[in-house]
Amino acid sequence: MVFESDKVMFEIYKEATYEGRYKVVYFTELQDHNKEYEISRAMAGEHFYDGFIKNYGKERAKEVINRILERLNNGEPVTPAEVEQELRPYFPS
C-alpha cells in the first residue's frame, strides 16, 4: 500500500509568458511561503503532464524530469507518452 507521504505530486507546464518555457512544480514539496505563488503560476500556464513519483529515489526522477524540460525548452518534440515512459520506473506502485 502506498501512502501519501511515499509519493510526490508534480506537474510539467508551459509558462503563459512570451518565452513560454516549460517548468515543473512539485506540489507536495511546496512550503507555506511559496505555495500560493507556485500553484498560481502553474495554473496560469498550459498543462503538459502531471503525475506522481516515488518519494524514495525522487532525486533520480527529478533528474529525468530536468532532462525532459531541457529537451522541451530546446524545441525538441516530446510527447506526454514519452514522458510517462521515461518516468515509469519512478512511479509509485
PDB file of N, CA, C and O in Angstrom:
ATOM      1  N   MET A   1       0.845  -1.180   0.000  1.00  0.00           N
ATOM      2  CA  MET A   1       0.000   0.000   0.000  1.00  0.00           C
ATOM      3  C   MET A   1       0.889   1.242   0.000  1.00  0.00           C
ATOM      4  O   MET A   1       1.839   1.329   0.779  1.00  0.00           O
ATOM      5  N   VAL A   2       0.578   2.212  -0.883  1.00  0.00           N
ATOM      6  CA  VAL A   2       1.353   3.442  -0.987  1.00  0.00           C
ATOM      7  C   VAL A   2       0.644   4.530  -0.187  1.00  0.00           C
ATOM      8  O   VAL A   2      -0.545   4.778  -0.386  1.00  0.00           O
ATOM      9  N   PHE A   3       1.367   5.168   0.707  1.00  0.00           N
ATOM     10  CA  PHE A   3       0.817   6.264   1.492  1.00  0.00           C
ATOM     11  C   PHE A   3       1.123   7.585   0.803  1.00  0.00           C
ATOM     12  O   PHE A   3       2.057   7.677   0.007  1.00  0.00           O
ATOM     13  N   GLU A   4       0.330   8.610   1.114  1.00  0.00           N
ATOM     14  CA  GLU A   4       0.532   9.929   0.526  1.00  0.00           C
ATOM     15  C   GLU A   4       1.958  10.426   0.736  1.00  0.00           C
ATOM     16  O   GLU A   4       2.520  11.066  -0.154  1.00  0.00           O
ATOM     17  N   SER A   5       2.547  10.148   1.883  1.00  0.00           N
ATOM     18  CA  SER A   5       3.892  10.623   2.183  1.00  0.00           C
ATOM     19  C   SER A   5       4.956   9.874   1.388  1.00  0.00           C
ATOM     20  O   SER A   5       6.122  10.269   1.393  1.00  0.00           O
ATOM     21  N   ASP A   6       4.571   8.800   0.706  1.00  0.00           N
ATOM     22  CA  ASP A   6       5.514   7.999  -0.071  1.00  0.00           C
ATOM     23  C   ASP A   6       5.633   8.463  -1.519  1.00  0.00           C
ATOM     24  O   ASP A   6       6.382   7.872  -2.297  1.00  0.00           O
ATOM     25  N   LYS A   7       4.899   9.516  -1.889  1.00  0.00           N
ATOM     26  CA  LYS A   7       4.935   9.971  -3.276  1.00  0.00           C
ATOM     27  C   LYS A   7       4.918  11.494  -3.354  1.00  0.00           C
ATOM     28  O   LYS A   7       4.492  12.188  -2.431  1.00  0.00           O
ATOM     29  N   VAL A   8       5.399  11.981  -4.492  1.00  0.00           N
ATOM     30  CA  VAL A   8       5.490  13.422  -4.747  1.00  0.00           C
ATOM     31  C   VAL A   8       4.627  13.733  -5.960  1.00  0.00           C
ATOM     32  O   VAL A   8       4.800  13.132  -7.021  1.00  0.00           O
ATOM     33  N   MET A   9       3.700  14.668  -5.806  1.00  0.00           N
ATOM     34  CA  MET A   9       2.829  15.083  -6.902  1.00  0.00           C
ATOM     35  C   MET A   9       3.497  16.222  -7.662  1.00  0.00           C
ATOM     36  O   MET A   9       4.004  17.163  -7.052  1.00  0.00           O
ATOM     37  N   PHE A  10       3.500  16.139  -9.002  1.00  0.00           N
ATOM     38  CA  PHE A  10       4.150  17.173  -9.803  1.00  0.00           C
ATOM     39  C   PHE A  10       3.338  17.485 -11.050  1.00  0.00           C
ATOM     40  O   PHE A  10       2.432  16.743 -11.431  1.00  0.00           O
ATOM     41  N   GLU A  11       3.686  18.596 -11.670  1.00  0.00           N
ATOM     42  CA  GLU A  11       3.098  18.966 -12.958  1.00  0.00           C
ATOM     43  C   GLU A  11       4.169  19.632 -13.801  1.00  0.00           C
ATOM     44  O   GLU A  11       4.929  20.473 -13.319  1.00  0.00           O
ATOM     45  N   ILE A  12       4.217  19.244 -15.062  1.00  0.00           N
ATOM     46  CA  ILE A  12       5.038  19.937 -16.054  1.00  0.00           C
ATOM     47  C   ILE A  12       4.076  20.821 -16.829  1.00  0.00           C
ATOM     48  O   ILE A  12       3.036  20.359 -17.298  1.00  0.00           O
ATOM     49  N   TYR A  13       4.425  22.089 -16.960  1.00  0.00           N
ATOM     50  CA  TYR A  13       3.551  23.030 -17.657  1.00  0.00           C
ATOM     51  C   TYR A  13       4.385  24.006 -18.475  1.00  0.00           C
ATOM     52  O   TYR A  13       5.587  24.157 -18.255  1.00  0.00           O
ATOM     53  N   LYS A  14       3.733  24.657 -19.410  1.00  0.00           N
ATOM     54  CA  LYS A  14       4.372  25.686 -20.225  1.00  0.00           C
ATOM     55  C   LYS A  14       3.905  27.030 -19.702  1.00  0.00           C
ATOM     56  O   LYS A  14       2.706  27.288 -19.599  1.00  0.00           O
ATOM     57  N   GLU A  15       4.868  27.888 -19.373  1.00  0.00           N
ATOM     58  CA  GLU A  15       4.532  29.194 -18.821  1.00  0.00           C
ATOM     59  C   GLU A  15       3.667  29.999 -19.783  1.00  0.00           C
ATOM     60  O   GLU A  15       3.781  29.868 -21.002  1.00  0.00           O
ATOM     61  N   ALA A  16       2.813  30.822 -19.223  1.00  0.00           N
ATOM     62  CA  ALA A  16       1.916  31.660 -20.013  1.00  0.00           C
ATOM     63  C   ALA A  16       2.563  33.022 -20.260  1.00  0.00           C
ATOM     64  O   ALA A  16       1.899  34.055 -20.170  1.00  0.00           O
ATOM     65  N   THR A  17       3.840  33.020 -20.568  1.00  0.00           N
ATOM     66  CA  THR A  17       4.574  34.261 -20.858  1.00  0.00           C
ATOM     67  C   THR A  17       5.014  34.227 -22.308  1.00  0.00           C
ATOM     68  O   THR A  17       4.806  33.234 -23.006  1.00  0.00           O
ATOM     69  N   TYR A  18       5.622  35.310 -22.759  1.00  0.00           N
ATOM     70  CA  TYR A  18       6.101  35.391 -24.131  1.00  0.00           C
ATOM     71  C   TYR A  18       7.118  34.290 -24.422  1.00  0.00           C
ATOM     72  O   TYR A  18       7.090  33.673 -25.487  1.00  0.00           O
ATOM     73  N   GLU A  19       8.020  34.050 -23.463  1.00  0.00           N
ATOM     74  CA  GLU A  19       9.027  33.000 -23.640  1.00  0.00           C
ATOM     75  C   GLU A  19       8.410  31.613 -23.689  1.00  0.00           C
ATOM     76  O   GLU A  19       8.857  30.762 -24.457  1.00  0.00           O
ATOM     77  N   GLY A  20       7.391  31.379 -22.882  1.00  0.00           N
ATOM     78  CA  GLY A  20       6.701  30.095 -22.869  1.00  0.00           C
ATOM     79  C   GLY A  20       7.595  28.920 -22.546  1.00  0.00           C
ATOM     80  O   GLY A  20       7.537  27.891 -23.220  1.00  0.00           O
ATOM     81  N   ARG A  21       8.425  29.059 -21.518  1.00  0.00           N
ATOM     82  CA  ARG A  21       9.327  27.988 -21.109  1.00  0.00           C
ATOM     83  C   ARG A  21       8.565  26.922 -20.339  1.00  0.00           C
ATOM     84  O   ARG A  21       7.582  27.204 -19.653  1.00  0.00           O
ATOM     85  N   TYR A  22       9.038  25.703 -20.469  1.00  0.00           N
ATOM     86  CA  TYR A  22       8.458  24.597 -19.717  1.00  0.00           C
ATOM     87  C   TYR A  22       9.067  24.576 -18.325  1.00  0.00           C
ATOM     88  O   TYR A  22      10.273  24.759 -18.159  1.00  0.00           O
ATOM     89  N   LYS A  23       8.231  24.354 -17.339  1.00  0.00           N
ATOM     90  CA  LYS A  23       8.636  24.335 -15.932  1.00  0.00           C
ATOM     91  C   LYS A  23       8.001  23.126 -15.257  1.00  0.00           C
ATOM     92  O   LYS A  23       7.117  22.473 -15.811  1.00  0.00           O
ATOM     93  N   VAL A  24       8.470  22.851 -14.060  1.00  0.00           N
ATOM     94  CA  VAL A  24       7.865  21.801 -13.248  1.00  0.00           C
ATOM     95  C   VAL A  24       7.595  22.376 -11.864  1.00  0.00           C
ATOM     96  O   VAL A  24       8.356  23.199 -11.357  1.00  0.00           O
ATOM     97  N   VAL A  25       6.517  21.934 -11.275  1.00  0.00           N
ATOM     98  CA  VAL A  25       6.218  22.284  -9.887  1.00  0.00           C
ATOM     99  C   VAL A  25       5.946  20.972  -9.153  1.00  0.00           C
ATOM    100  O   VAL A  25       5.183  20.126  -9.620  1.00  0.00           O
ATOM    101  N   TYR A  26       6.586  20.825  -7.998  1.00  0.00           N
ATOM    102  CA  TYR A  26       6.386  19.656  -7.143  1.00  0.00           C
ATOM    103  C   TYR A  26       5.442  20.090  -6.020  1.00  0.00           C
ATOM    104  O   TYR A  26       5.877  20.623  -4.999  1.00  0.00           O
ATOM    105  N   PHE A  27       4.168  19.859  -6.222  1.00  0.00           N
ATOM    106  CA  PHE A  27       3.139  20.380  -5.325  1.00  0.00           C
ATOM    107  C   PHE A  27       3.331  19.939  -3.879  1.00  0.00           C
ATOM    108  O   PHE A  27       3.194  20.748  -2.961  1.00  0.00           O
ATOM    109  N   THR A  28       3.641  18.687  -3.671  1.00  0.00           N
ATOM    110  CA  THR A  28       3.729  18.173  -2.303  1.00  0.00           C
ATOM    111  C   THR A  28       5.004  18.614  -1.585  1.00  0.00           C
ATOM    112  O   THR A  28       5.182  18.306  -0.406  1.00  0.00           O
ATOM    113  N   GLU A  29       5.892  19.331  -2.277  1.00  0.00           N
ATOM    114  CA  GLU A  29       7.100  19.835  -1.641  1.00  0.00           C
ATOM    115  C   GLU A  29       7.045  21.341  -1.398  1.00  0.00           C
ATOM    116  O   GLU A  29       8.001  21.920  -0.883  1.00  0.00           O
ATOM    117  N   LEU A  30       5.946  21.971  -1.762  1.00  0.00           N
ATOM    118  CA  LEU A  30       5.827  23.415  -1.568  1.00  0.00           C
ATOM    119  C   LEU A  30       5.695  23.748  -0.088  1.00  0.00           C
ATOM    120  O   LEU A  30       5.102  22.999   0.688  1.00  0.00           O
ATOM    121  N   GLN A  31       6.257  24.881   0.278  1.00  0.00           N
ATOM    122  CA  GLN A  31       6.161  25.383   1.639  1.00  0.00           C
ATOM    123  C   GLN A  31       5.091  26.472   1.687  1.00  0.00           C
ATOM    124  O   GLN A  31       4.674  26.979   0.645  1.00  0.00           O
ATOM    125  N   ASP A  32       4.654  26.827   2.872  1.00  0.00           N
ATOM    126  CA  ASP A  32       3.607  27.837   3.014  1.00  0.00           C
ATOM    127  C   ASP A  32       3.974  29.163   2.356  1.00  0.00           C
ATOM    128  O   ASP A  32       3.104  29.842   1.811  1.00  0.00           O
ATOM    129  N   HIS A  33       5.257  29.543   2.399  1.00  0.00           N
ATOM    130  CA  HIS A  33       5.656  30.852   1.875  1.00  0.00           C
ATOM    131  C   HIS A  33       5.623  30.929   0.348  1.00  0.00           C
ATOM    132  O   HIS A  33       5.564  32.031  -0.196  1.00  0.00           O
ATOM    133  N   ASN A  34       5.660  29.794  -0.364  1.00  0.00           N
ATOM    134  CA  ASN A  34       5.651  29.845  -1.829  1.00  0.00           C
ATOM    135  C   ASN A  34       4.517  29.058  -2.474  1.00  0.00           C
ATOM    136  O   ASN A  34       4.391  29.028  -3.698  1.00  0.00           O
ATOM    137  N   LYS A  35       3.709  28.436  -1.662  1.00  0.00           N
ATOM    138  CA  LYS A  35       2.658  27.554  -2.181  1.00  0.00           C
ATOM    139  C   LYS A  35       1.694  28.283  -3.125  1.00  0.00           C
ATOM    140  O   LYS A  35       1.482  27.841  -4.254  1.00  0.00           O
ATOM    141  N   GLU A  36       1.129  29.364  -2.682  1.00  0.00           N
ATOM    142  CA  GLU A  36       0.125  30.076  -3.477  1.00  0.00           C
ATOM    143  C   GLU A  36       0.718  30.597  -4.784  1.00  0.00           C
ATOM    144  O   GLU A  36       0.094  30.478  -5.839  1.00  0.00           O
ATOM    145  N   TYR A  37       1.919  31.173  -4.721  1.00  0.00           N
ATOM    146  CA  TYR A  37       2.568  31.726  -5.899  1.00  0.00           C
ATOM    147  C   TYR A  37       2.855  30.637  -6.932  1.00  0.00           C
ATOM    148  O   TYR A  37       2.529  30.806  -8.107  1.00  0.00           O
ATOM    149  N   GLU A  38       3.449  29.544  -6.520  1.00  0.00           N
ATOM    150  CA  GLU A  38       3.819  28.469  -7.445  1.00  0.00           C
ATOM    151  C   GLU A  38       2.585  27.802  -8.058  1.00  0.00           C
ATOM    152  O   GLU A  38       2.576  27.490  -9.249  1.00  0.00           O
ATOM    153  N   ILE A  39       1.568  27.589  -7.265  1.00  0.00           N
ATOM    154  CA  ILE A  39       0.333  26.995  -7.787  1.00  0.00           C
ATOM    155  C   ILE A  39      -0.325  27.935  -8.786  1.00  0.00           C
ATOM    156  O   ILE A  39      -0.832  27.487  -9.814  1.00  0.00           O
ATOM    157  N   SER A  40      -0.323  29.225  -8.501  1.00  0.00           N
ATOM    158  CA  SER A  40      -0.901  30.210  -9.424  1.00  0.00           C
ATOM    159  C   SER A  40      -0.155  30.226 -10.749  1.00  0.00           C
ATOM    160  O   SER A  40      -0.775  30.305 -11.809  1.00  0.00           O
ATOM    161  N   ARG A  41       1.169  30.152 -10.699  1.00  0.00           N
ATOM    162  CA  ARG A  41       1.975  30.128 -11.931  1.00  0.00           C
ATOM    163  C   ARG A  41       1.641  28.895 -12.767  1.00  0.00           C
ATOM    164  O   ARG A  41       1.469  28.985 -13.983  1.00  0.00           O
ATOM    165  N   ALA A  42       1.551  27.754 -12.108  1.00  0.00           N
ATOM    166  CA  ALA A  42       1.250  26.525 -12.831  1.00  0.00           C
ATOM    167  C   ALA A  42      -0.158  26.570 -13.431  1.00  0.00           C
ATOM    168  O   ALA A  42      -0.366  26.143 -14.566  1.00  0.00           O
ATOM    169  N   MET A  43      -1.113  27.083 -12.671  1.00  0.00           N
ATOM    170  CA  MET A  43      -2.495  27.142 -13.145  1.00  0.00           C
ATOM    171  C   MET A  43      -2.649  28.119 -14.315  1.00  0.00           C
ATOM    172  O   MET A  43      -3.510  27.926 -15.175  1.00  0.00           O
ATOM    173  N   ALA A  44      -1.818  29.167 -14.349  1.00  0.00           N
ATOM    174  CA  ALA A  44      -1.884  30.131 -15.447  1.00  0.00           C
ATOM    175  C   ALA A  44      -1.235  29.587 -16.714  1.00  0.00           C
ATOM    176  O   ALA A  44      -1.508  30.068 -17.814  1.00  0.00           O
ATOM    177  N   GLY A  45      -0.382  28.588 -16.558  1.00  0.00           N
ATOM    178  CA  GLY A  45       0.317  28.017 -17.703  1.00  0.00           C
ATOM    179  C   GLY A  45      -0.512  26.965 -18.423  1.00  0.00           C
ATOM    180  O   GLY A  45      -1.656  26.682 -18.064  1.00  0.00           O
ATOM    181  N   GLU A  46       0.103  26.402 -19.442  1.00  0.00           N
ATOM    182  CA  GLU A  46      -0.541  25.362 -20.240  1.00  0.00           C
ATOM    183  C   GLU A  46      -0.079  23.994 -19.743  1.00  0.00           C
ATOM    184  O   GLU A  46       1.111  23.679 -19.780  1.00  0.00           O
ATOM    185  N   HIS A  47      -1.022  23.196 -19.282  1.00  0.00           N
ATOM    186  CA  HIS A  47      -0.716  21.874 -18.745  1.00  0.00           C
ATOM    187  C   HIS A  47      -0.063  21.003 -19.813  1.00  0.00           C
ATOM    188  O   HIS A  47      -0.503  20.985 -20.963  1.00  0.00           O
ATOM    189  N   PHE A  48       0.996  20.276 -19.425  1.00  0.00           N
ATOM    190  CA  PHE A  48       1.638  19.332 -20.341  1.00  0.00           C
ATOM    191  C   PHE A  48       1.568  17.907 -19.809  1.00  0.00           C
ATOM    192  O   PHE A  48       1.193  16.987 -20.537  1.00  0.00           O
ATOM    193  N   TYR A  49       1.932  17.719 -18.527  1.00  0.00           N
ATOM    194  CA  TYR A  49       1.938  16.379 -17.950  1.00  0.00           C
ATOM    195  C   TYR A  49       1.906  16.506 -16.431  1.00  0.00           C
ATOM    196  O   TYR A  49       2.508  17.419 -15.866  1.00  0.00           O
ATOM    197  N   ASP A  50       1.205  15.594 -15.777  1.00  0.00           N
ATOM    198  CA  ASP A  50       1.234  15.569 -14.314  1.00  0.00           C
ATOM    199  C   ASP A  50       1.206  14.135 -13.835  1.00  0.00           C
ATOM    200  O   ASP A  50       0.829  13.218 -14.565  1.00  0.00           O
ATOM    201  N   GLY A  51       1.611  13.965 -12.601  1.00  0.00           N
ATOM    202  CA  GLY A  51       1.604  12.631 -12.044  1.00  0.00           C
ATOM    203  C   GLY A  51       2.270  12.583 -10.687  1.00  0.00           C
ATOM    204  O   GLY A  51       2.414  13.603 -10.012  1.00  0.00           O
ATOM    205  N   PHE A  52       2.673  11.393 -10.297  1.00  0.00           N
ATOM    206  CA  PHE A  52       3.329  11.156  -9.016  1.00  0.00           C
ATOM    207  C   PHE A  52       4.618  10.388  -9.251  1.00  0.00           C
ATOM    208  O   PHE A  52       4.695   9.531 -10.132  1.00  0.00           O
ATOM    209  N   ILE A  53       5.620  10.701  -8.460  1.00  0.00           N
ATOM    210  CA  ILE A  53       6.842   9.912  -8.427  1.00  0.00           C
ATOM    211  C   ILE A  53       7.035   9.424  -7.000  1.00  0.00           C
ATOM    212  O   ILE A  53       6.543  10.029  -6.047  1.00  0.00           O
ATOM    213  N   LYS A  54       7.759   8.318  -6.871  1.00  0.00           N
ATOM    214  CA  LYS A  54       8.039   7.790  -5.532  1.00  0.00           C
ATOM    215  C   LYS A  54       8.918   8.775  -4.775  1.00  0.00           C
ATOM    216  O   LYS A  54       9.837   9.367  -5.342  1.00  0.00           O
ATOM    217  N   ASN A  55       8.631   8.943  -3.501  1.00  0.00           N
ATOM    218  CA  ASN A  55       9.464   9.791  -2.667  1.00  0.00           C
ATOM    219  C   ASN A  55      10.869   9.191  -2.555  1.00  0.00           C
ATOM    220  O   ASN A  55      11.869   9.908  -2.587  1.00  0.00           O
ATOM    221  N   TYR A  56      10.922   7.869  -2.425  1.00  0.00           N
ATOM    222  CA  TYR A  56      12.208   7.186  -2.365  1.00  0.00           C
ATOM    223  C   TYR A  56      12.812   7.194  -3.770  1.00  0.00           C
ATOM    224  O   TYR A  56      12.205   6.676  -4.707  1.00  0.00           O
ATOM    225  N   GLY A  57      13.975   7.764  -3.918  1.00  0.00           N
ATOM    226  CA  GLY A  57      14.615   7.850  -5.228  1.00  0.00           C
ATOM    227  C   GLY A  57      14.151   9.024  -6.059  1.00  0.00           C
ATOM    228  O   GLY A  57      14.398   9.069  -7.264  1.00  0.00           O
ATOM    229  N   LYS A  58      13.483   9.972  -5.434  1.00  0.00           N
ATOM    230  CA  LYS A  58      12.915  11.099  -6.184  1.00  0.00           C
ATOM    231  C   LYS A  58      13.984  11.958  -6.852  1.00  0.00           C
ATOM    232  O   LYS A  58      13.703  12.603  -7.862  1.00  0.00           O
ATOM    233  N   GLU A  59      15.190  11.982  -6.318  1.00  0.00           N
ATOM    234  CA  GLU A  59      16.238  12.802  -6.931  1.00  0.00           C
ATOM    235  C   GLU A  59      16.571  12.290  -8.329  1.00  0.00           C
ATOM    236  O   GLU A  59      16.814  13.085  -9.237  1.00  0.00           O
ATOM    237  N   ARG A  60      16.585  10.984  -8.508  1.00  0.00           N
ATOM    238  CA  ARG A  60      16.829  10.419  -9.843  1.00  0.00           C
ATOM    239  C   ARG A  60      15.670  10.766 -10.782  1.00  0.00           C
ATOM    240  O   ARG A  60      15.885  11.093 -11.949  1.00  0.00           O
ATOM    241  N   ALA A  61      14.462  10.694 -10.271  1.00  0.00           N
ATOM    242  CA  ALA A  61      13.290  11.046 -11.087  1.00  0.00           C
ATOM    243  C   ALA A  61      13.338  12.527 -11.463  1.00  0.00           C
ATOM    244  O   ALA A  61      12.990  12.890 -12.587  1.00  0.00           O
ATOM    245  N   LYS A  62      13.759  13.369 -10.552  1.00  0.00           N
ATOM    246  CA  LYS A  62      13.857  14.802 -10.847  1.00  0.00           C
ATOM    247  C   LYS A  62      14.917  15.076 -11.908  1.00  0.00           C
ATOM    248  O   LYS A  62      14.766  15.999 -12.709  1.00  0.00           O
ATOM    249  N   GLU A  63      15.981  14.288 -11.921  1.00  0.00           N
ATOM    250  CA  GLU A  63      16.993  14.428 -12.972  1.00  0.00           C
ATOM    251  C   GLU A  63      16.391  14.094 -14.334  1.00  0.00           C
ATOM    252  O   GLU A  63      16.676  14.767 -15.325  1.00  0.00           O
ATOM    253  N   VAL A  64      15.566  13.061 -14.380  1.00  0.00           N
ATOM    254  CA  VAL A  64      14.886  12.691 -15.623  1.00  0.00           C
ATOM    255  C   VAL A  64      13.957  13.823 -16.050  1.00  0.00           C
ATOM    256  O   VAL A  64      13.932  14.195 -17.223  1.00  0.00           O
ATOM    257  N   ILE A  65      13.200  14.368 -15.116  1.00  0.00           N
ATOM    258  CA  ILE A  65      12.283  15.474 -15.421  1.00  0.00           C
ATOM    259  C   ILE A  65      13.064  16.679 -15.917  1.00  0.00           C
ATOM    260  O   ILE A  65      12.639  17.336 -16.868  1.00  0.00           O
ATOM    261  N   ASN A  66      14.190  16.984 -15.300  1.00  0.00           N
ATOM    262  CA  ASN A  66      15.004  18.125 -15.745  1.00  0.00           C
ATOM    263  C   ASN A  66      15.521  17.927 -17.166  1.00  0.00           C
ATOM    264  O   ASN A  66      15.576  18.880 -17.943  1.00  0.00           O
ATOM    265  N   ARG A  67      15.897  16.703 -17.510  1.00  0.00           N
ATOM    266  CA  ARG A  67      16.337  16.424 -18.883  1.00  0.00           C
ATOM    267  C   ARG A  67      15.173  16.593 -19.868  1.00  0.00           C
ATOM    268  O   ARG A  67      15.355  17.090 -20.980  1.00  0.00           O
ATOM    269  N   ILE A  68      13.986  16.175 -19.446  1.00  0.00           N
ATOM    270  CA  ILE A  68      12.804  16.346 -20.298  1.00  0.00           C
ATOM    271  C   ILE A  68      12.527  17.835 -20.501  1.00  0.00           C
ATOM    272  O   ILE A  68      12.244  18.264 -21.619  1.00  0.00           O
ATOM    273  N   LEU A  69      12.607  18.622 -19.430  1.00  0.00           N
ATOM    274  CA  LEU A  69      12.393  20.068 -19.544  1.00  0.00           C
ATOM    275  C   LEU A  69      13.411  20.693 -20.490  1.00  0.00           C
ATOM    276  O   LEU A  69      13.066  21.546 -21.309  1.00  0.00           O
ATOM    277  N   GLU A  70      14.650  20.272 -20.377  1.00  0.00           N
ATOM    278  CA  GLU A  70      15.701  20.794 -21.249  1.00  0.00           C
ATOM    279  C   GLU A  70      15.378  20.494 -22.715  1.00  0.00           C
ATOM    280  O   GLU A  70      15.518  21.360 -23.579  1.00  0.00           O
ATOM    281  N   ARG A  71      14.954  19.282 -22.982  1.00  0.00           N
ATOM    282  CA  ARG A  71      14.577  18.905 -24.345  1.00  0.00           C
ATOM    283  C   ARG A  71      13.419  19.759 -24.851  1.00  0.00           C
ATOM    284  O   ARG A  71      13.461  20.272 -25.969  1.00  0.00           O
ATOM    285  N   LEU A  72      12.386  19.908 -24.025  1.00  0.00           N
ATOM    286  CA  LEU A  72      11.227  20.712 -24.422  1.00  0.00           C
ATOM    287  C   LEU A  72      11.620  22.162 -24.670  1.00  0.00           C
ATOM    288  O   LEU A  72      11.192  22.768 -25.653  1.00  0.00           O
ATOM    289  N   ASN A  73      12.434  22.716 -23.779  1.00  0.00           N
ATOM    290  CA  ASN A  73      12.824  24.124 -23.904  1.00  0.00           C
ATOM    291  C   ASN A  73      13.803  24.368 -25.046  1.00  0.00           C
ATOM    292  O   ASN A  73      13.986  25.507 -25.476  1.00  0.00           O
ATOM    293  N   ASN A  74      14.432  23.307 -25.538  1.00  0.00           N
ATOM    294  CA  ASN A  74      15.290  23.415 -26.718  1.00  0.00           C
ATOM    295  C   ASN A  74      14.510  23.179 -28.011  1.00  0.00           C
ATOM    296  O   ASN A  74      15.089  23.143 -29.097  1.00  0.00           O
ATOM    297  N   GLY A  75      13.189  23.019 -27.884  1.00  0.00           N
ATOM    298  CA  GLY A  75      12.339  22.873 -29.054  1.00  0.00           C
ATOM    299  C   GLY A  75      12.194  21.455 -29.566  1.00  0.00           C
ATOM    300  O   GLY A  75      11.600  21.234 -30.622  1.00  0.00           O
ATOM    301  N   GLU A  76      12.728  20.494 -28.832  1.00  0.00           N
ATOM    302  CA  GLU A  76      12.613  19.099 -29.252  1.00  0.00           C
ATOM    303  C   GLU A  76      11.181  18.618 -29.022  1.00  0.00           C
ATOM    304  O   GLU A  76      10.615  18.861 -27.956  1.00  0.00           O
ATOM    305  N   PRO A  77      10.595  17.947 -29.993  1.00  0.00           N
ATOM    306  CA  PRO A  77       9.241  17.438 -29.776  1.00  0.00           C
ATOM    307  C   PRO A  77       9.255  16.261 -28.790  1.00  0.00           C
ATOM    308  O   PRO A  77       9.912  15.246 -29.018  1.00  0.00           O
ATOM    309  N   VAL A  78       8.533  16.424 -27.724  1.00  0.00           N
ATOM    310  CA  VAL A  78       8.408  15.385 -26.697  1.00  0.00           C
ATOM    311  C   VAL A  78       6.918  15.229 -26.422  1.00  0.00           C
ATOM    312  O   VAL A  78       6.215  16.221 -26.227  1.00  0.00           O
ATOM    313  N   THR A  79       6.439  14.005 -26.406  1.00  0.00           N
ATOM    314  CA  THR A  79       5.020  13.766 -26.142  1.00  0.00           C
ATOM    315  C   THR A  79       4.817  13.371 -24.680  1.00  0.00           C
ATOM    316  O   THR A  79       5.742  12.878 -24.034  1.00  0.00           O
ATOM    317  N   PRO A  80       3.618  13.584 -24.162  1.00  0.00           N
ATOM    318  CA  PRO A  80       3.323  13.102 -22.814  1.00  0.00           C
ATOM    319  C   PRO A  80       3.552  11.596 -22.673  1.00  0.00           C
ATOM    320  O   PRO A  80       3.955  11.134 -21.606  1.00  0.00           O
ATOM    321  N   ALA A  81       3.305  10.838 -23.722  1.00  0.00           N
ATOM    322  CA  ALA A  81       3.533   9.386 -23.668  1.00  0.00           C
ATOM    323  C   ALA A  81       5.018   9.080 -23.458  1.00  0.00           C
ATOM    324  O   ALA A  81       5.360   8.139 -22.742  1.00  0.00           O
ATOM    325  N   GLU A  82       5.900   9.866 -24.077  1.00  0.00           N
ATOM    326  CA  GLU A  82       7.341   9.687 -23.882  1.00  0.00           C
ATOM    327  C   GLU A  82       7.737  10.012 -22.444  1.00  0.00           C
ATOM    328  O   GLU A  82       8.560   9.322 -21.841  1.00  0.00           O
ATOM    329  N   VAL A  83       7.141  11.072 -21.906  1.00  0.00           N
ATOM    330  CA  VAL A  83       7.417  11.448 -20.519  1.00  0.00           C
ATOM    331  C   VAL A  83       7.020  10.300 -19.603  1.00  0.00           C
ATOM    332  O   VAL A  83       7.781   9.908 -18.719  1.00  0.00           O
ATOM    333  N   GLU A  84       5.843   9.774 -19.817  1.00  0.00           N
ATOM    334  CA  GLU A  84       5.354   8.669 -18.990  1.00  0.00           C
ATOM    335  C   GLU A  84       6.284   7.462 -19.078  1.00  0.00           C
ATOM    336  O   GLU A  84       6.575   6.823 -18.067  1.00  0.00           O
ATOM    337  N   GLN A  85       6.741   7.158 -20.265  1.00  0.00           N
ATOM    338  CA  GLN A  85       7.631   6.013 -20.451  1.00  0.00           C
ATOM    339  C   GLN A  85       8.955   6.219 -19.699  1.00  0.00           C
ATOM    340  O   GLN A  85       9.463   5.290 -19.072  1.00  0.00           O
ATOM    341  N   GLU A  86       9.505   7.424 -19.763  1.00  0.00           N
ATOM    342  CA  GLU A  86      10.775   7.694 -19.093  1.00  0.00           C
ATOM    343  C   GLU A  86      10.638   7.701 -17.571  1.00  0.00           C
ATOM    344  O   GLU A  86      11.577   7.353 -16.855  1.00  0.00           O
ATOM    345  N   LEU A  87       9.472   8.097 -17.088  1.00  0.00           N
ATOM    346  CA  LEU A  87       9.260   8.193 -15.637  1.00  0.00           C
ATOM    347  C   LEU A  87       8.676   6.926 -15.021  1.00  0.00           C
ATOM    348  O   LEU A  87       8.629   6.801 -13.797  1.00  0.00           O
ATOM    349  N   ARG A  88       8.243   6.010 -15.831  1.00  0.00           N
ATOM    350  CA  ARG A  88       7.587   4.794 -15.326  1.00  0.00           C
ATOM    351  C   ARG A  88       8.362   4.093 -14.202  1.00  0.00           C
ATOM    352  O   ARG A  88       7.733   3.638 -13.246  1.00  0.00           O
ATOM    353  N   PRO A  89       9.694   3.985 -14.270  1.00  0.00           N
ATOM    354  CA  PRO A  89      10.417   3.312 -13.172  1.00  0.00           C
ATOM    355  C   PRO A  89      10.306   4.038 -11.818  1.00  0.00           C
ATOM    356  O   PRO A  89      10.605   3.463 -10.771  1.00  0.00           O
ATOM    357  N   TYR A  90       9.878   5.296 -11.856  1.00  0.00           N
ATOM    358  CA  TYR A  90       9.799   6.098 -10.634  1.00  0.00           C
ATOM    359  C   TYR A  90       8.370   6.275 -10.118  1.00  0.00           C
ATOM    360  O   TYR A  90       8.145   6.960  -9.120  1.00  0.00           O
ATOM    361  N   PHE A  91       7.403   5.651 -10.807  1.00  0.00           N
ATOM    362  CA  PHE A  91       6.011   5.744 -10.363  1.00  0.00           C
ATOM    363  C   PHE A  91       5.804   4.922  -9.089  1.00  0.00           C
ATOM    364  O   PHE A  91       6.410   3.864  -8.918  1.00  0.00           O
ATOM    365  N   PRO A  92       4.940   5.419  -8.196  1.00  0.00           N
ATOM    366  CA  PRO A  92       4.576   4.610  -7.023  1.00  0.00           C
ATOM    367  C   PRO A  92       3.800   3.367  -7.459  1.00  0.00           C
ATOM    368  O   PRO A  92       3.087   3.399  -8.461  1.00  0.00           O
ATOM    369  N   SER A  93       3.936   2.300  -6.724  1.00  0.00           N
ATOM    370  CA  SER A  93       3.243   1.047  -7.059  1.00  0.00           C
ATOM    371  C   SER A  93       1.781   1.118  -6.704  1.00  0.00           C
ATOM    372  O   SER A  93       1.047   0.153  -6.917  1.00  0.00           O
TER     373      SER A  93
END
